[in-house]
């Protein structure tokens, strides 16, 4: 008895779902006939369609898809997944890390208190680099590094 009742209820639910799908398909045909040209979708809309398209499968998409081809929808899905797992959430920012404000303040204070130390350091590094015998390229690299460090 329970099996018969369950079969009747699931059959009713399946029939209702089929009728809903039929209605939505007819509504889509009517609306598509009224729209001229391409439909521009946002990234969120593309993601929503791509997720459903993936679950639906290529064969069913060939019958249903109207906004884009099945290949396009599945490409959107692949890009969505690639973006989701690209590791960008775990990456740190580029470049050299910021110096703590306390250390920066200390360096500035030391530079203000002893201005001759910077001049002496500059003279020392210039003398040291000028005594090396090196190639033309190494000289450019060393002098640019020297300029950037002071």
N, C-alpha and C positions, 0 to 999 in steps of 0.2 A: 504494500500500500504506500509506504513512504517513498519507495523508488518511483512509483508511477506519479506521485504528487511532485517529486523533485524534477522528474523529466518534464512534466507539464509546465512547472514554474520556469525552468531554464529555457525551455522552448519559447515561452512567452517573452522572456527577457531577450533571447536571441532575435526573435521576430521584431521586437521593439527597436533593438539596435539596428537591424537591417532597415527598418522604415526610417529611422533617424538619418542613417547614412544616405539613403536614397533621397530624402528631402534635402540634405546638405549638398549633395552632388547636383541636384536640379537647381538649387539656389546659386551655386557656384557657376553653373553654365549660364544662367541668366545674367549674373553680375559681370562675368567675363565678356559677354557680348556687348555690354554697355561701356566697358573700359577700352579706350583706344591707346595703343602704345605700351611701353614697358611700365611695370610697377616697380617703383624704387622702394627697397626695404632697408630698414635700419639694421645695425649689427645684431641687436637683440632679437629682432624678428627673424633674421637669417638663422640665428642660433636655435630658436624655437623650432623653426621648420626643419632644420638639419637634424635635430635630435629625434623628432617624430619620423622623419624620412628614414633614418638609420634603422629604427625599430620596425618600420613598415617593410623595408626591403626593396630591392631594385625592380623586381617584377611588378609588384603592386604599385610602385611609384609610376611606372610607365602608364598605368591606367588612370591614376589619380592626379598626378602633378600637373599644375597649370602655370604656376608662377615661374618655375624654372625646370630645366630638364632633370631627370634623375641623376645624371652624372654631376651636374652642378650642385644639386642638393647634397649628394654624398661627398663632394669636394669640400663644401662648407663644413660638413661634419668632421672630415679629416683635419681641416684647419683649426676647427674649434678644439678638438682633442689635442692637437699639437701645441696650441697656445696654452691649453690648460696644464700640460705637463712639460713646458719648456724650461722650468727651473727658475723663472724670473722672480718668484717669491723668495727664493733662498739666496739670490745674488746680493752682494753688497754694492754700495755706490762706487763709482769709478774714481780713480785718482788717489792722491795722498790723503790720509785721514787728517781731520782737523786737529790743531794743537790746542791743548787745554788753555782756557782763558787765563788761568793763574800763571802758567808758564810763559804765555805770550806777554803778559803784563810784566813779569820778572825780566824777560829779555829786553823789553823796551826800556824799563827803568835802568837796567845795567848800561844800555847803550847811551842813555841820556846822562848818566852819572860819569861815564868814562868814554868820551868821544874819541880820544886818541887811540884807544884799543882797536877800534875798527880800522883806522888808518894804518896802524902797525900791522894788523893782520892782512890788510890788502897789500901793503908793501912786501911782506914776507911771501905771500902766495905768488905775487907777480915775479919776484926774484927767483923763487923756486921753480916756477914753470919756464922761465926764460933760460935757465941753465941746462935744461934737458935737450938732448939731441933726439929729434923725432921727425917723423914724416909730416908732410904738409897737412894731411887729414887729421892726424892725431893732435896737431897744434890747434886746428880749428875746434876740434871737439873739446880739448882741454880749456881753451880760452873761453868758449861759450859756457862751459860748466863753471868756470871761475866767475864769469859775469853773473850767472844765475844764482850762485851761492852767496854772493855778497849783497 
